[in-house]
Amino acid sequence: MTIRDLLALQRPTLSYELFPPRSPAAESTLEETMRMLAATRPDFMSITYGASGSTRGTSRGVVHRLAVEHTVPPLAHLTCVDQSRAELIEVIEAYLEDGVLDFLALRGDPPQGQADWRPHPDGLLYASQLVELLREVAHAHGITDLSVGVTAFPAQHAVERYRQLGLDVLRAKRDAGADFAITQVFYEVDQYVALVEDARAQGIGLPIIPEVMPLVSERRAVRAEELTGVETPADLFAALEAAPDEDAARAAGVRHAAQLSRDLLDAGAPGIHIITFNQHRAALELVDAMGLVRD
C-alpha cells in the first residue's frame, strides 16, 4: 500500500525521517534506531538524500534494508541538486527496480559552501519538474501506482510576502502530479492550520503531513535553527537551556513536541512525521506520549 493509499484511509499515520550513515559507528547507530522504530509499526520511514553525491548510494542501501529487513515501507527522497536529467532518470529507475513506489520530490538546498541554489546545466530547476519526471519514468516502465510527495512550508507561509508565492509553488507541484505534502519544521500549530486552510481555499487539496522535531538539547536547537531558518520558541529554548542534564533536556523537548503533535492531530492533520536524527529515544518517547504505537 502506497502512502497515497494510506492517506485515503483517513486515519493518523505515523512515520519517521532517517538519514544515511557516514561512518561505521553511525551505521551501527542507524541499525539499532531502525530496529527500535520498526517495533512501533510505522506506516513508512523516509530516507534523506545527500547533495552533490555525498550519500546517494548509501540512501539507496538504507531504503533497501528498510523494505527487506525491517518490512517498513520506505519513502525515498530525491533532489534536483547537482544532477543531470539523465542521472536522475538512472536513480529513479534503480529505485523502481528495487520496488520503491513512494518518493519525496525536492528541489533541494545548495551544497555546503555554495551561497545560492543553481541547477545542473542539464538538470531541473523546480521540484514540480522532478514530480513530472518521476511520473514520466514510472509510466515508461508501466508503473501506474507511484505515490509522490512534495514539501510545504508553514513557517514561511506565516510571512505575508511569501504567502501567495508558496501557495503557487504548492499548486504547481500538485498540478505536476504530487499526491501529498510533508512540511518543513515549524513550532506553531496555527501556522499549519493557516497553510492548510489557505491551500484548500485556493483549490489545493493535497493532504499535508506535519513534520515534528523533538529538540533534545540547546545545541540541537541552535543547529536546527541554522539548518531550517525557523526560530526555536523562546519558552522551549529556555527550558532546554535550564535543564540540569541530558535526560531533563530530552524530556522538555519531548513534552513540547508531544503537545504540538496532539494539537496538530486535533486540528485534523493526517499524521505525524518525526525527525529522528537517527536516534530512537526521543522519537519513541514522543510516540508513546501521542499514543500512536500500533497494536
ZAPAZA-783179 format. One line per 3 residues: number of its first residue (from 1); for each residue x, y, z of N, C-alpha, C. Coordinates in steps of 0.001 Angstrom, whole numbers, plus 524288, in hexadecimal, padded with zeros to 5 digits. Each point is the difference from the previous one (the first is absolute). Layout:
<atoms>
NUM	X:Y:Z:X:Y:Z:X:Y:Z; ... .
</atoms>
This chain:
<atoms>
1	8034D:7FB5A:80000:7FCB3:804A6:80000:80376:804DF:80000; 7FF2A:80384:7FC48:8032C:804BE:7FFB3:7FE28:803FB:80407; 8031F:8041A:800BD:7FE89:80423:803A9:7FAF8:8029E:7FE31 .
4	7FF59:800B4:7FAEA:7FB1C:80229:7FDFD:7FB5C:7FCAE:801BD; 8008D:7FAD8:7FFAC:7FBCA:7FC7B:801A4:7FF0F:80051:805E4; 8043E:80046:8030D:7FF75:80060:805B0:7FD13:804F1:8018F .
7	80142:80454:7FD7E:7FD75:804ED:8014C:7FA3E:7FFEE:7FE94; 7FE99:7FCF6:7FC0A:7FA87:7FF9B:7FE6B:7FCB8:7FD47:8042F; 80292:7FCFB:8037B:7FD2D:7FD58:80433:7FE40:803CA:8043C .
10	80258:804A7:80012:7FE93:8042B:803A9:80073:7FE4B:805B3; 8044D:7FD79:8013F:80174:7FF07:8056C:80573:80242:800C8; 80156:801B5:804B5:80519:80282:800C6:80487:7FC59:7FEAC .
13	8037A:801D0:7FCB6:804A4:7FCF9:7FEAE:80472:80167:803BC; 80385:7FC4F:800AF:804B7:800BC:80326:804AE:7FED2:7FC8B; 803B7:80392:7FFD9:8049C:7FF2D:7FCB5:804AF:802CB:80256 .
16	80495:7FE7E:7FE14:804ED:80225:801F8:8037E:801A4:7FB6F; 8038D:803AA:80125:80408:80176:7FC37:80550:7FE2C:801FC; 802E3:7FD4B:7FC8F:80552:7FE41:8010D:803AD:8027A:7FC0C .
19	80511:7FFEB:80135:803CF:801A3:7FC0E:80434:7FBD4:7FF7A; 80276:7FF9B:7FB77:803E5:7FBDF:7FF1A:804C4:800B9:8037C; 80248:7FBC5:801E7:80498:80060:80363:804D3:8019B:7FCEB .
22	8039D:8028C:802BF:804C9:801D2:7FD7C:804EA:7FD6F:8023C; 7FF50:7FC48:8039A:80477:7FD52:8025D:7FE28:7FAB8:8020A; 803A9:7FC61:8011F:7FE6F:7FAF3:80239:7FD10:80094:8052E .
25	801A8:803AE:80345:7FD4C:800CE:804F6:7FA6C:801E1:7FF11; 7FF6D:80396:7FC4B:7FAC7:801F6:7FEB3:7FCA3:7FBB3:7FDA6; 8026B:7FC7C:7FD28:7FD31:7FB8B:7FDC2:7FDAF:7FC9C:80453 .
28	802FD:7FF02:8040D:7FE24:7FCDB:8045A:7FB83:802B1:802D9; 8008F:8051A:800D9:7FBDA:80300:8029A:7FB01:7FFE5:7FCCE; 80084:800AD:7FADB:7FB6C:7FFFC:7FC9B:7FD40:7FABB:80026 .
31	802FB:7FBC7:80000:7FDA1:7FACF:8000E:7FCC2:7FF35:804F6; 80220:80199:8046D:7FD0B:7FF8D:804E0:7FB21:8036B:7FFD7; 80096:804C2:7FDF8:7FB8F:80398:7FFA9:7FBB4:7FDC4:7FC87 .
34	8016F:7FDE4:7FB75:7FC19:7FDB5:7FC8F:7FD20:7FB8E:802AC; 802E6:7FCBB:802CF:7FD9E:7FB8C:802A5:7FC2F:801D0:80436; 80188:803E4:80312:7FCA4:801E7:8042F:7FB2A:802C4:7FDD2 .
37	800B7:8031E:7FBFC:7FB95:802D8:7FDBF:7FC51:7FC57:7FD1B; 8022B:7FC01:7FD79:7FCBC:7FC48:7FD28:7FC3F:7FD34:803AC; 80184:7FF79:804F6:7FCAC:7FD58:803CE:7FAF2:802FD:80111 .
40	7FFDA:8050E:7FEBA:7FB35:80312:800B1:7FC55:7FF67:7FB51; 8019B:7FCE4:7FC29:7FCF1:7FEF2:7FB47:7FE61:80506:7FD3B; 803D2:80330:7FE7D:7FEB5:804DE:7FD47:7FDCD:7FEEB:7FA96 .
43	7FD4F:803D3:7FDE9:7FDDE:7FF83:7FABE:80441:8006D:7FBDC; 80409:80318:80117:80479:8005C:7FC79:80471:802D0:802CC; 804B3:7FF8D:7FDCD:80474:8031C:801B0:80263:8028C:7FB29 .
46	8016E:804EF:8007B:80283:802AF:7FBA2:805E4:80017:800C6; 802D3:8000D:7FBAB:805B4:7FFEF:8000D:801F1:8049B:7FCCB; 802F7:8037B:80278:801D1:804A8:7FD48:80429:7FE98:7FBF6 .
49	80152:803E8:7FCD6:8031F:7FF13:7FB4F:80414:80444:7FFA2; 804EE:7FEAA:800D5:80412:803EF:80064:80100:802FB:7FAFB; 80121:804FF:80092:80155:8033B:7FB7D:80568:7FEA1:7FDEE .
52	800CF:800FD:7FB09:8050D:7FF54:7FD67:8021C:7FA70:8006C; 7FC7C:7FC3C:80040:801B1:7FA8D:7FFF9:80207:7FE09:8052D; 7FF73:8031D:80439:80288:7FEA3:804EE:7FDD4:7FB05:80271 .
55	7FAEE:7FF04:7FF79:7FDCF:7FB4A:8026E:7FC27:7FD27:7FC74; 80034:800FA:7FAF2:7FBEF:7FDCB:7FC99:8000A:7FA14:7FFE7; 804A5:7FDBC:7FF70:80044:7FA54:7FFF5:7FE66:7FDB2:80532 .
58	8019A:80289:8044B:7FE90:7FE27:8052F:7FA20:8006D:800D4; 7FD99:80427:7FDED:7FA55:800A5:8007A:7FD2F:7FB4F:7FDB7; 801B1:7FE4C:7FB6E:7FD73:7FB8B:7FD87:8009A:7FB18:80354 .
61	8048E:7FF57:80278:800D6:7FB7F:80364:7FC5C:80001:804AB; 7FF27:804A4:80262:7FC78:80059:8047B:7FA69:7FEE8:7FE4E; 7FE7B:8020A:7FB89:7FAC4:7FEF9:7FDE8:7FF23:7FA20:7FF6B .
64	803E1:7FD57:7FDCE:7FF8B:7FA60:7FF1F:7FF8C:7FD0E:80533; 80330:80179:803D4:7FFDA:7FD50:8050D:7FACF:800D1:802CE; 7FDE3:804B1:7FFAB:7FAF5:800F8:80273:7FBD8:7FC66:7FDCC .
67	7FFF2:7FF9A:7FAD0:7FBF0:7FCED:7FD6C:800B8:7FA2B:800DD; 804DB:7FE1F:7FFC8:800FC:7FA65:80016:800BC:7FDEC:8058B; 80364:8028F:80309:80155:7FDF5:80530:7FC09:80196:8042F .
70	7FDCE:804A9:7FF69:7FC76:801F6:80410:7FA58:8002C:7FE2C; 7FF0D:7FECB:7FB27:7FAC2:80004:7FDA0:7FD05:80503:80122; 802CA:80464:7FFE4:7FD96:80525:8009A:80006:802A8:7FAA8 .
73	7FB91:801E2:7FE1A:7FFF4:802B0:7FAF3:8039E:804C4:8000B; 803A7:8005D:7FC48:80384:80480:7FFDE:7FDED:8045E:7FC81; 800D9:804C6:801B2:7FEF1:804A0:7FCD1:8054E:80226:7FE5C .
76	80150:7FF7A:7FB00:8052A:8018C:7FE14:80006:805C1:7FE7F; 8037E:80304:80276:800AB:8057D:7FE82:80312:80051:7FAE3; 7FE94:803C4:7FCBE:8030A:80153:7FB57:80067:805EA:7FFA2 .
79	8048C:801F3:7FE4E:8009F:8059E:7FF39:80215:8011C:7FA8B; 7FF68:804F1:7FE74:801F0:801B9:7FAE6:805B0:801AD:80030; 80249:80034:804AC:80521:8026B:800C2:8044E:7FD07:7FD28 .
82	802DD:802D4:7FCA9:804D1:7FE13:7FDA0:7FF47:7FAD1:7FD20; 7FB87:7FF4E:7FD76:7FF11:7FB4B:7FCF1:7FD8A:80168:7FACA; 801D1:7FD81:7FBE6:7FD93:800C2:7FAE2:7FAE9:7FCF3:7FFC5 .
85	7FCE4:80133:7FC24:7FB23:7FD23:7FF36:8011F:7FA27:7FF37; 8041A:7FEDB:7FCF5:80163:7FA88:7FF00:8018B:7FD3F:80508; 802E8:802A4:80369:8018E:7FDA5:804F9:7FB46:7FF0C:80380 .
88	7FC61:803AE:80000:7FB47:7FF52:80315:7FCCE:7FB59:7FE10; 7FF97:7FF73:7FAE7:7FD27:7FB8D:7FDCD:80287:7FAE5:801B5; 8052C:7FFDB:7FFFD:802D0:7FB4B:801A2:7FED1:7FEA1:805B4 .
91	7FFF3:803FF:8035D:7FED6:7FF1F:8058B:7FA5E:7FE1E:800AE; 7FC60:80285:7FD56:7FA79:7FE88:8006C:7FF3A:7FA61:7FE35; 80265:7FEA6:7FBAD:7FF6F:7FAAB:7FDFE:8023C:7FBFA:803C9 .
94	80452:80159:80296:8024D:7FC60:803CA:7FC4B:7FF1D:80495; 7FD9E:80433:801E4:7FC33:7FF6B:80438:7FB4A:7FCCF:7FE41; 7FE11:8010D:7FB52:7FB7A:7FD12:7FE12:80146:7FA32:7FF7D .
97	804CD:7FEC8:7FE5A:801AA:7FA86:7FFAB:7FFFD:7FD66:8055A; 800FC:80319:8041A:7FFED:7FDF5:80558:7FA75:7FFAA:80235; 7FC2B:80198:7FCF2:7FA9B:7FFBC:801BE:7FE1A:804B7:80301 .
100	8030A:80444:80012:7FE66:804C0:802C7:7FBBA:802BD:7FCDE; 7FBBF:80165:802AD:7FBA3:8029E:7FD67:7FEB8:80549:8026A; 80289:80156:80468:7FF09:804F4:802B2:804D9:80372:7FFB3 .
103	7FF4B:804D1:7FE1D:8045A:803A4:7FF61:7FE85:8054B:80245; 803EF:802B9:80215:7FF5F:80571:8019E:80364:80345:7FC5E; 7FD82:8033C:7FCD7:802C2:80311:7FC02:8012E:80573:8020F .
106	80510:80143:8005E:801B4:80509:8020F:80382:802C7:7FC13; 7FFAA:8051E:7FFFA:803F2:802DF:7FD0F:8054F:7FF31:80283; 8002D:8006C:8052D:804D9:7FF3B:802E4:802AD:80521:80149 .
109	8034F:7FFE2:803F2:802FB:8049D:801AE:8053F:8002F:7FD39; 8026D:8049D:7FFBD:80536:8004E:7FDA1:803E8:7FC98:802E8; 803C2:7FDAB:7FD41:80418:7FCFD:802A7:802FE:8036D:803DB .
112	80254:7FD93:803DE:802EE:802E2:803EE:8043C:8034A:7FD6F; 80041:804F7:8018D:803D8:8038F:7FDD4:7FE13:8031B:7FB57; 7FB4D:7FEBB:7FE1A:7FDBD:802DC:7FB8D:7FBBB:8038E:80214 .
115	8005D:80512:7FEF4:7FC78:803CF:8025B:7FA77:7FFA9:7FDDE; 7FF78:7FF5A:7FAE9:7FACC:7FFF6:7FDB0:7FF07:7FAE1:7FD19; 7FB0D:7FF0E:7FECA:7FE9C:7FB22:7FD5A:80066:800B4:7FA1A .
118	802C6:7FC59:7FD7E:80080:80020:7FA4B:7FEF4:7FA95:7FDD6; 7FCED:7FF9D:7FBD8:7FEEB:7FAD3:7FDC6:804B5:7FDED:7FD04; 8004C:7FAE2:7FF6D:803D2:7FD8F:7FC8F:7FF01:801F7:7FA73 .
121	8041B:800D5:7FCD6:7FF2D:801F4:7FAA8:7FC2D:7FCB4:7FCD3; 7FFE1:7FAF2:80107:7FC65:7FC85:7FD3F:7FBD8:7FDD3:803AD; 7FF03:802E1:8043E:7FC7D:7FDF8:80405:7FAC6:802C3:80033 .
124	7FD8F:7FFBB:8048B:7FACB:8021F:800D3:80052:804B7:8039A; 7FC5A:80399:7FF3E:80008:804D9:802FF:7FC43:7FFD2:804A5; 7FBB3:7FD20:7FF6B:7FBE7:80010:803F8:7FE8B:7FA80:801C4 .
127	7FE06:7FFA2:804D4:7FE16:7FAFB:801F5:7FB7A:7FE05:7FCAE; 7FCC9:80383:7FDFC:7FB9D:7FE59:7FCB3:801F0:7FD16:7FB2D; 80482:80185:7FDF2:80236:7FD3B:7FB83:801CF:7FA89:8018B .
130	801DF:7FF6E:804CF:80194:7FAD8:801E8:7FB36:7FC7C:800B1; 7FBB1:80235:801D1:7FB20:7FD00:8005E:7FE6F:7FE02:7FA94; 80039:80378:7FC29:7FEA7:7FE79:7FAA6:80398:7FBB1:7FDFD .
133	80513:80079:80133:803C3:7FC1D:7FE38:7FEF3:7FAB5:8028D; 7FED0:7FFF9:80506:7FEAD:7FB20:802AC:7FB59:7FD5C:7FD61; 7FC05:802FE:7FED1:7FB65:7FDD9:7FD6B:8015E:7FDF2:7FA8C .
136	80336:802F0:7FD45:8017E:7FE82:7FAAE:80312:7FAE1:7FFF1; 803D1:7FF80:80377:8033D:7FB46:8002B:7FCB8:7FB54:801B9; 7FCBC:800C3:803EC:7FCA7:7FBB7:801C9:7FC5A:7FE31:7FBA0 .
139	7FDBF:803B8:7FD31:7FC6E:7FE9F:7FBB5:802DC:7FCEF:7FBC8; 804DA:80194:7FEE0:8030F:7FD44:7FC03:80112:7FA58:8018A; 7FFEC:7FEEF:8050E:800E3:7FAAE:801EE:7FAE6:7FD36:80159 .
142	7FBB1:8024B:7FE6E:7FAF4:7FD88:800E3:7FE1E:8001E:80597; 80217:803A2:80324:7FE8B:80068:80583:7FBF3:80458:800A0; 7FB6D:7FE9A:801F3:7FBB9:803C6:80068:7FEA9:80172:8059F .
145	80247:7FD2E:803CA:7FE96:800F5:80573:80436:802E3:80305; 802FF:80345:7FD4F:803F8:80328:8029C:7FD60:803F0:803AA; 8028B:80110:80463:7FE18:803C6:803DD:80445:80415:800D1 .
148	7FEBE:804F1:7FF05:803F8:80420:80011:7FE86:8043D:803E7; 80392:8011C:80397:7FF54:80433:803BA:8038B:80497:7FEC6; 7FEA3:80480:80230:8030B:804CA:7FF5D:80040:802AB:80557 .
151	80286:8047E:80039:80076:802CF:804F5:7FC6D:804C5:8001A; 7FE8C:8018E:804CE:7FD00:804C0:800F0:80271:802C1:804B7; 7FEF6:8051E:80087:8030D:80328:803AC:7FC7B:8037C:80362 .
154	7FDF4:7FDEF:80457:7FC8A:80321:80359:80285:804F1:80231; 804E9:7FFB2:801BA:80289:804A1:80242:800BF:8043B:7FBDD; 8015B:7FE78:7FB4A:80082:803C7:7FBBB:7FAAD:8023A:7FE89 .
157	7FBFB:7FCAC:8001C:7FABA:801BD:7FEB3:7FE20:80442:803B8; 80209:7FFF5:804D4:7FE6E:803E5:803D6:80220:80567:7FED1; 803BB:80065:7FC64:8024A:80505:7FE7A:7FCFB:8020E:7FB43 .
160	7FD95:80474:80094:7FC5B:80204:7FC13:80253:8002A:7FA87; 804D4:801D4:7FF79:8022B:800C8:7FABF:80130:7FADF:7FD32; 80042:7FBAB:802E7:8010F:7FAEE:7FD8C:7FB14:7FCB5:7FF3F .
163	7FB90:801C8:80234:7FB69:7FCA3:80072:7FDF4:7FE2A:7FAB3; 7FECD:803A0:7FC8C:7FDAE:7FE71:7FB00:803E7:7FD18:7FC96; 804E1:80196:80034:803FE:7FD35:7FD01:80040:7FA4F:801AB .
166	7FFF6:7FF0B:80521:80028:7FAA3:801E9:7FB57:7FCD3:7FE3B; 7FB63:80265:80003:7FB4F:7FD4C:7FE2B:80054:7FEDE:7FA2A; 80217:803B1:7FD00:80096:7FF26:7FA56:803BC:7FB7D:7FEED .
169	8043C:7FFB6:80308:803C5:7FBBE:7FF59:7FD79:7FAC4:8016F; 7FD06:7FFF2:80445:7FD5F:7FB2C:8019B:7FC11:7FE4C:7FBDA; 7FD35:803B9:7FDBB:7FC4F:7FEBA:7FBD7:802D3:7FDB0:7FB4B .
172	80476:8022F:7FE94:802FD:7FDFD:7FB8D:801B1:7FA5F:800F3; 80186:7FED0:804CF:80182:7FAA1:80152:7FB47:7FC5E:7FF9F; 7FB80:801CB:801EE:7FB3F:7FCE5:7FFA3:7FE8E:7FF08:7FA4A .
175	80034:80419:7FCD7:7FEA5:7FF82:7FA7D:803B5:7FC62:7FD13; 804E8:7FFBC:801E4:803DB:7FC8A:7FD86:7FF1F:7FA45:80156; 7FCBF:7FEF8:8040A:7FED6:7FA99:8015B:8012E:7FE6D:8058F .
178	800F2:803D1:80383:800F4:7FEAA:8057B:7FB06:7FE06:8028D; 800A1:7FC38:80394:7FB90:7FDA6:802BC:7FF60:80209:8058D; 80437:801C3:80269:7FFCF:801CE:80566:804B1:80386:800F5 .
181	8000C:80289:80482:80471:80348:8017E:80192:7FECA:8059C; 804F9:800CD:80125:8020E:7FFC6:80554:80261:80558:80120; 7FEEC:8022D:80481:801D9:80541:80121:805BE:8001B:80182 .
184	80234:804AA:7FF9C:804EA:80125:802A2:7FEC1:800D4:805C8; 803F2:80006:80338:7FF4A:800B2:805A3:7FD5D:80539:80134; 7FC88:7FFED:803DB:7FD91:804B6:8021F:7FE79:7FEBC:805A5 .
187	7FE7C:803F6:802FD:7FEDE:7FF1E:80588:7FAC6:80245:801C5; 7FCFA:80223:7FC61:7FB0C:8027A:80169:7FBA6:7FD61:7FCF4; 7FC36:7FDC1:802C9:7FBC5:7FD39:7FD64:7FCDC:803AB:7FC86 .
190	7FF82:804F6:80187:7FD08:803C0:7FCDF:8025F:800BF:7FA98; 8052D:7FF85:7FF99:8028C:80083:7FAEB:7FE66:7FB8D:7FC60; 7FFB2:7FB51:80230:7FE56:7FB7F:7FCE7:7FA51:80099:7FE4E .
193	7FCA3:8015E:8039F:7FA71:8008F:7FECC:7FF33:80429:7FBC2; 802CA:80461:80069:7FF75:80425:7FC1F:801AB:7FE26:7FA95; 80444:7FD11:7FFBF:801CA:7FDF6:7FAFB:7FBF1:7FC61:7FD9D .
196	7FE09:7FC4D:80315:7FC29:7FC3E:7FDFD:7FB0F:802CE:7FE3C; 7FE09:8039B:80327:7FB2A:802AF:7FEA6:800AA:80374:7FB36; 80464:802CB:7FFA1:800E1:80362:7FB7F:800B7:7FCC9:7FB05 .
199	802B0:7FB91:80074:800B2:7FC96:7FB75:7FAB5:7FDF3:7FE1D; 7FCCA:7FE27:80394:7FAD6:7FE05:7FE76:7FCA9:80445:7FD90; 80059:804BD:80225:7FCE8:80459:7FDE9:80173:80138:7FA57 .
202	804D4:7FEAC:7FE8C:801BC:800DF:7FAA6:7FFE1:7FB00:7FCBC; 7FD33:7FC04:801F5:7FF40:7FB3C:7FCFF:80487:7FC36:80022; 80385:8009D:803D9:80487:7FC7F:80082:7FECB:7FC42:80476 .
205	7FDE4:7FB80:7FEBC:7FE0E:7FC75:803FF:803AA:7FBA4:8018A; 80508:800A8:7FF25:803B4:7FBE1:80170:7FFE5:7FEF6:805DE; 80013:7FB07:801A3:800E0:7FEED:80595:80572:80206:8017F .
208	8004E:802D0:8045C:804F8:8024F:801B2:8016A:7FDB3:80552; 8041C:7FCC9:80018:801CB:7FD74:804C7:803E4:8039A:802C9; 7FF02:80167:804E5:803B8:8035B:802C8:804CE:7FCF9:801D5 .
211	80479:80293:7FF9E:804F2:7FDCE:801D8:80128:80249:8055D; 80134:7FC99:803BA:800FE:801B0:80560:80584:7FE61:8018E; 802C9:803A0:80264:80568:7FF06:801A6:8006A:8008F:805ED .
214	80074:7FBB3:802E4:800E4:8007D:8059D:8059C:801D7:80107; 80086:804A9:80207:8052A:80227:80114:801D6:7FE14:80558; 80493:7FD9D:80030:801BE:7FD58:804C0:80461:802D7:802D9 .
217	801BA:80474:7FDF4:80430:802E8:8028F:80029:8058A:7FDD2; 80286:8037A:802F9:800CA:80557:7FE2B:80329:7FFFC:7FAEE; 803FC:7FCAC:7FFD0:8034A:7FFB2:7FB47:7FCCF:7FE4E:7FB42 .
220	7FC88:7FC2B:800C0:7FCBC:7FE32:7FBB3:7FC55:80456:7FE1E; 7FE09:80315:803AE:7FC83:8044C:7FE95:802D8:80410:7FCB2; 804C5:80149:80188:80316:803CD:7FD00:8011C:7FDE2:7FA8A .
223	80169:7FB11:7FFB2:8012D:7FD9A:7FAED:7FB26:7FFC1:7FC89; 7FB94:7FED5:8025F:7FB26:7FFC0:7FD01:7FEAA:80558:7FDA9; 800CF:80417:802FF:7FF19:80544:7FDF8:8038E:8011B:7FB5E .
226	804ED:7FE67:8006E:803B5:800E5:7FBBD:7FE51:7FD1F:7FB0A; 7FE11:7FB44:8009F:7FE97:7FCCC:7FB7D:7FAE7:801B1:7FD81; 7FC2E:80199:8032F:7FABF:800FC:7FDFB:7FEA3:805C2:7FF80 .
229	802B8:80356:802EF:7FE90:80584:8000A:7FB29:80118:80337; 7FE08:7FC0D:802D1:7FB4D:8009D:80339:801AA:80098:805AC; 7FE5D:80442:80278:801B8:80135:8054D:7FD77:7FC5D:803FD .
232	8031F:7FE1B:803B1:7FDFA:7FCD0:80449:7FCC3:8036E:803A0; 7FB5A:7FE38:8019C:7FCE3:8031C:803B8:80322:8014C:804E1; 7FF51:804C5:801EA:80324:801DE:80466:7FF43:7FC9B:804DA .
235	7FB27:7FE48:8010B:7FF1C:7FCDE:804AE:8029D:7FAAA:7FF9F; 7FFFF:7FDB9:7FB57:8029E:7FAF3:7FF46:805E1:800A0:8008F; 8022B:8040C:7FD99:805AB:800CB:8005A:801A0:800E3:805B0 .
238	7FCD5:80300:802E5:8013D:80104:8057E:7FFE0:7FAEF:8032F; 7FC3B:7FC9B:7FEE0:7FFA4:7FB06:802D2:804A7:7FC80:7FECD; 801B3:7FFE9:7FB1D:8048E:7FCE0:7FE8F:804F3:80230:8028C .
241	80061:80526:80010:80492:80296:80245:80052:7FF19:805E0; 7FB84:7FFCB:80299:7FFE6:7FF83:805B4:80041:7FA59:801D0; 7FF7D:7FC49:7FC78:7FFEA:7FA7B:80188:80526:7FE76:80298 .
244	7FFCB:7FD4C:8047B:804C6:7FEB0:802D6:8031E:7FB8E:7FD89; 7FD7B:7FCC8:7FCBA:802D7:7FBB1:7FD96:7FD50:7FE73:7FAE4; 8023B:7FC33:7FD46:7FE02:7FE68:7FAE8:7FA73:7FDD3:80059 .
247	7FEE8:7FCF1:80405:7FAD1:7FDB8:80088:7FBD4:80435:800AB; 80137:803EB:8032F:7FC43:8043A:800F0:7FF2A:80337:7FB08; 80431:800E2:7FD1D:7FF86:802EC:7FB1B:7FCAD:7FD00:7FC10 .
250	8010C:7FAEE:7FF9A:7FCEF:7FCCC:7FC56:7FA3D:7FFFA:8018B; 7FEF3:7FF93:8050F:7FA98:7FFFA:801DA:7FD3A:8051A:7FEA3; 802CD:8045F:8007B:7FDA7:80507:7FEAA:7FEC6:8004D:7FA29 .
253	803A1:7FE26:7FCDC:7FF22:80012:7FA57:7FB93:7FC7A:7FE55; 7FFB0:7FB69:80268:7FBD0:7FC52:7FEB7:7FAB4:80229:801B2; 7FFBD:8026B:80495:7FB11:80251:801CB:7FDFF:80401:7FC19 .
256	8037C:80354:7FE35:7FE6C:80411:7FC43:7FE32:7FD88:7FAE2; 802F6:7FC34:7FE11:7FEA4:7FD73:7FB0F:7FAEF:7FCED:8007D; 7FF15:7FD95:80484:7FB3C:7FCFD:800CE:7FB39:8038C:80012 .
259	80074:80475:8029A:7FB98:803A9:80014:7FED8:80200:7FA87; 80414:80158:7FD1D:7FF46:801C8:7FAA3:7FD6A:7FBBD:7FCBA; 801D4:7FB36:80091:7FDDD:7FBAB:7FCEE:7FA43:7FF08:80149 .
262	7FEAB:8000D:80507:7FA83:7FF3F:8017D:7FC91:80455:7FDD3; 801ED:804D0:8004B:7FCFD:80467:7FDED:7FF4C:7FF83:7FA10; 80407:7FE2E:7FD5C:7FFAE:7FF53:7FA58:7FC09:7FBCB:7FE8A .
265	80017:7FBA3:802C8:7FC37:7FBD8:7FEEF:7FA72:801DB:8012E; 7FF5C:802F6:80442:7FADE:8022B:80149:7FE23:803C9:7FBC5; 803B3:8028D:7FD69:7FEB3:803BB:7FBD8:7FF00:7FD51:7FAC6 .
268	8007D:7FACE:7FFE8:7FECA:7FD1E:7FB3B:804A1:7FE4B:7FCC8; 804BF:80070:80217:8049D:7FE43:7FD0A:7FF84:7FA30:7FEC6; 80190:7FE5A:7FB4B:7FF5B:7FA89:7FE71:80403:7FC4A:80261 .
271	803A7:801F9:8030F:803F3:7FCBA:80273:80454:8035F:80235; 803F8:7FD7D:80217:80494:802B4:80223:804E3:7FD6A:7FDC8; 80391:80340:7FDEC:804F4:7FE25:7FDD7:80457:801FE:80395 .
274	802D1:7FC72:8028C:803AD:8016E:80425:80598:7FFF0:7FE03; 802BA:80455:800A3:80598:80036:7FEE4:802E2:7FD71:8048A; 8034D:7FC36:7FEC7:80282:7FCE9:80422:805C4:8013F:800D6 .
277	8029F:80266:7FC3D:805AE:8009E:80031:802B1:7FABB:800CD; 7FD61:7FBDA:7FE33:801F9:7FA9C:80078:8009F:7FE36:805A9; 7FD1D:80282:8038A:7FFF2:7FE73:8057D:7FA6F:7FE5D:80170 .
280	7FF6D:7FBE5:8031D:7FAC0:7FDF6:800E4:7FD6E:801CA:80510; 802E7:80197:803FA:7FDAF:800DF:80524:7FBC9:80434:7FFEF; 80147:804A9:7FE16:7FC29:8043F:7FFF6:7FB63:7FEB0:7FC79 .
283	80119:7FD7C:7FB95:7FBC7:7FE98:7FC6A:7FC37:7FC31:8028C; 8020F:7FC02:802AA:7FC9E:7FC2E:80291:7FCF2:80276:80478; 8027F:80379:802F0:7FD40:802A2:80443:7FBAB:8037F:7FDD7 .
286	800EF:8027A:7FB92:7FC0D:80344:7FD88:7FB63:7FCB7:7FE23; 8011F:7FBA6:7FD81:7FBD4:7FC8F:7FE1D:7FCC8:7FDF2:80490; 80294:7FE99:8043A:7FD3A:7FE1A:80498:7FC72:8043D:8023C .
289	801FD:804C8:8002E:7FCD7:80461:80212:7FB4D:80126:7FC86; 80093:7FF13:7FAF0:7FBAD:800F4:7FC58:7FC2D:7FB79:7FFCF; 8019B:7FB5D:801D1:7FC9C:7FB75:7FFB8:7FF51:7FDF1:7FA89 .
292	80415:80069:7FCD0:7FF92:7FE4E:7FA85:80286:7FABD:7FEE7; 801EF:7FD44:80407:80259:7FADB:7FF1C:7FBC9:7FC3C:7FE17; 8012F:7FD2F:7FBCF:7FC30:7FC61:7FDC2:7FF85:7FB0D:80352 .
295	7FB48:7FDF4:8006B:7FF24:7FB09:802C3:801FF:7FB7C:7FCCA .
</atoms>
